[in-house]
Amino acid sequence: MIKSLALLASLAVSGSVLAQELPFAADRVVPESQAQMQLSFAPIVREAAPAVVNVYTSRTVQQRVSFFSRRTREREQNSLGSGVIVDASGVIVTNNHVVQGADELRVVLADRREFEAQILLTDEASDLAILKVETDEPLPVLPFDTGGDGEVGDLVLAIGNPFGVGQTVTSGIISALARTDVGESDFASFIQTDAAINPGNSGGALVNMDGELIGVNTMIFSRSGGSNGIGFAIPVDLVSRVVDTALSEGELIRPWLGARLQPVTSDLAQAFGLDRPRGALINEIYPDAAADDAGLRQGDIVLAVDGHEVNNDSGTRFRLATHATGDDARFTVLRDGREISLDVPVLPAPGIADPQPFVPEGANPFVGSSLLELSPAFNESVGLDSFEEGLIVSNIRRRSLAANYGFRPGDRVVEIDGRRIVTLDDFEDMLARLDGQETWPIAVMRRGQRIEADIRLF
């Protein structure tokens, strides 16, 4: 393990023990001399850089011959990114967007050795991908930061291949932690840094002063496309979980709490007697889901998960996502003015993520349609509200009864003849009960609006 830069700095000051004089942690000190300012990151880079690789991808795309022609021709499109070796056998982590759609993957090490790479696992939600190269000898590895004690203001290094110019190292600090208000992921909890990150750095390493991986660089905030000193990295907690999954379980199963959360505003904080807005308020619990099993209640305020503060749904989801299915996560909850702790089981969303379409038969208005049963698992996979219930129309055959009666793909059947439709069993039961009936009172939800109609079958 490399000695920290802060420790080197303290040893460089003759006759002074800064850790005893300064009011903060002994391993974090402010430079006091020119000698300290001239210390180098080179020892850290020498150890860490060999484990950072370049990832080259190629994909075949169809391109129109000209604006006036519909004819297309195949063209090979090349792109690049970075990656980090996390296992000596040749396991590499990078961003999902670096390898997405690639027909061919090539990894180039810092010593210029090249390997063909295979994809072990990709996860669009976390924007992580795990690659594997075959090698006859152990490869250099960048160890994970298992301490989890990084703080805003800590020095960090970003290592990657910006713009394809070759391996590059930039330095900066941790600008913020647990950023949940950037990106499109429901599991966002990014490390923000001002170390220069540019296109091509994606998938590269964010390294602390102990030479450990604390995050995988994933994106920048920029209007020009270049670095503006606002870059984001996926924390190593989630990276480690995805790597473990790729090497053992093979399929990443996303935990689902089964509670609808909202941030605590100033008004809510005042109403609940909080000194400031903090935590996430539970305003709905899904029956028999993990939150329900653990004893969480509507009106509870989730303050922390595993000792980490959370303030919204994304932060809570991220903390759950760092656990394997079957683990327990420790929730700190404010209930009736006092804090309590609950062990919440880490469980997948109930239901089937990829259900088989149901095709109605008989004498009913749905003939010619295909429907899918909504469930938290299915809804999560397609981006619908997890709590929505009923059956959704997935397809309508042209010139069918369903088409003639005005059903459209995306309609959600919620009621038939006054009976609420929640499951496929409910739907099939009503079809059997009303088969051949002249009038069908039906209610569907379409783009957030409830539409009711008495459909005459004959």
C-alpha angles and dihedrals in degrees: 000000000000117000111249119258089235091058091050089051093053092050091051093064108085117224094359129108101194094181090067095048102044122075097228139069117318094235094056117068135162116241110254104178144041089250091060092048090055095056114123136230089211097105090055093046092049090057099038105036098069089063093056114087140187116244117207120190134186128193134177115238132183114240127187113245090225141342091260096048133073091203115111136198132201118255129183113233119200128197138166142214140154137261142189127230107229100169128041091227089071105274112153131186122209139148121292091227089058093061102026111130094001119154093191134024127198126182122202119195126216089257088056097252111146130214137179109238134211126205115242097177140352127195118188094187094061094028091233131132130184119215133188130207125189114237136166094215135043115272125220112270133207107220121226121249100243096173095074091202099126114139137195106273096033116135116250139177126219114208122188147103108280116192089350093282092129136266111336134182124208129178136215142123138275100270097186141348133221096019104183099164097074132076128017101271121116086213097055119147103142133183108232119211138174092214105122111266120178138170107301093036090089110121093018128125132276104200133192127218091271090062092251130137110251097167149352113245110238115161148352135223105234140141093197099044092246131097116290094174094266111108132153134214132191107242118249091240090072094036090056092050093051092047091050090050093051091051098044122012096026095207124072109225111196115226116234123203097195095220130111110227134191131186117260109249126201090263092051092046090054092047092051094044096248120155090225140357107286139140132025123281119226109223100166137023124203110227115257093358123130094274091051093047091051094052099251113156139205107267095033116129114219106217101172144359117212088347094306117119116242127192105176146015095275093055092049092048090050093054091050091048091061089066130079119239109274095032123115124237118208111232122196107207135184109221126168092346098308134091119243133175125229131183108228117197115234103233136161122249111277120248135041118306093203107030124183113252116253115225112200120223134187129046106328139112093254096067108127095031134102120214136193127206113240118229135155090260094051094041092051091050094053100034100254126139104283093222096055115116136192134056124306124210107239100176141010122202113225117257091008127135091257090052092048091052091054103251114156135196107268095036111134115215107218105159140023121185090345094307119120114240113216106145139027088253089059090051096047091047092055092046090054093044095049099033108147094004113149099226125040117191103206134175123196134176114230120180091336096312126110113230120192125190140163101224116204109214099197 
